[in-house]
């Protein structure tokens, strides 16, 4: 899998994430996000996703391609079903 180390992203990078719908907890989608300067911390970066800034956490999975994120999601779902 093409997982990106969250500590190695830079402003301007495009990454893909598995985004859980906050309104429907059982629905997740693969979304593109841009790495941007954190709006409140000049020494940090954040994800800009769905017109919202998201702090990048250590346990966030960032992928280099949409296909890699979809494969990780598929693997996770298949593991849950077995």
Order of alpha helices (4+ residues) and beta strands (2+ residues): beta-beta-beta-beta-beta-beta-alpha
